[in-house]
Amino acid sequence: MRYYVIALFVIVMDQLTKWMIVKRMEYGESIEVIENLLYITSHRNRGAAWGILEGQMWFFYAITVAVIIALVYYIQKMAKQSVLIGVSLAFMLGGAIGNFIDRVFRQEVVDFVHTYIFTYSFPIFNIADAALTIGVGLLIIYMILEEKLAKEKTNG
């Protein structure tokens, strides 16, 4: 249950921040937070990461529903084994649902976190995207730890 609370928290924060951007900023408007590093920029994305597959909404609907079903299944199956995998899957579930809500109700995803890394303008993203990335990162850490544990058992 706690993993669904984490996912719900991600969804609420994602949708709240997107609502604030839509209601308070004009499309394309940018607010400097930290000069040459972090800006809040009102942007829309009709595709996936970096705008790929723009306009393929039915594809995104189908893939996202399949991903959500798989994530719920794996939360039910795997989260009992490890808090790390449970949190990882919860972040991914919250992120997937957050962007899915945008695609269903807006036909586009609201993005607003705009960063510059050594003068490179990183693609604008949102909390759902960040949650997905954190979830995948935690999953990779989990897999590395599990592999290390398995090697220790066989060598031990």
Buried (B, 14 or more C-beta within 10 A) or exposed (E): EEBBEBBBBBBEBBBEBBEEBBEEBEEEEBEEEEEEEBBBBBBBBBBBEEBEBEEBBEEBEEBBEEBBEBBBEBBEEBBEEEEBBBBBBBBBBBBBBBBBBBBEEEEBBBBBBBBBEEEEEEBBBBBBBBBBBBBBEBBEEBEEEBEEEEEEEEEE
